[in-house]
Amino acid sequence: MLTEKAFDSFKTFVETNIAYAKVEFDKSGELERVAIHRRERLKDGRVALSLSITPEKSGETVVTRVQLYDNNNDLWADKEEDILLKDVQEGVLYRFSFDFREV
C-alpha cells in the first residue's frame, strides 16, 4: 500500500512539472500557449492547476481543446471542450484537478 509520503510526492511532481497549457479555438488545429495561472492543493487533497483563457479575437469563439505540457514539452493531459465565448471581453477560468488515491 502507498504511504501518505508517496501520495504527497505524486502531488508535488504534478505541481512542479506541469509547465504550461495550450488551447485550441474553433477546431482550428492551431494551439495557443497559455500560462498556468495558479497551482493549489484543494481541501479534499486534489491538486488543481488553473489557467485564464482570454482569446484575442473579436466576436464569438469556441474553446475546443485544452492541453497541459510538462517541463520537457511533452503532452500530459488533453481534453476536448465546447466552451462558447460570446464577446472579445469574455474569457474563462479553466481548472484541471488531479485526485491521487489507491483503489
Sequence and secondary structure as in RCSB ss.txt:
>XXXX:A:sequence
MLTEKAFDSFKTFVETNIAYAKVEFDKSGELERVAIHRRERLKDGRVALSLSITPEKSGETVVTRVQLYDNNNDL
WADKEEDILLKDVQEGVLYRFSFDFREV
>XXXX:A:secstr
   HHHHHHHHHHHHHHEEEEEEEETT S EEEEE  EEEE TTS EEEEEEE    SS EEEEEEEEEETTS E
EEEEEEEEEE STT  EEEEEEE     
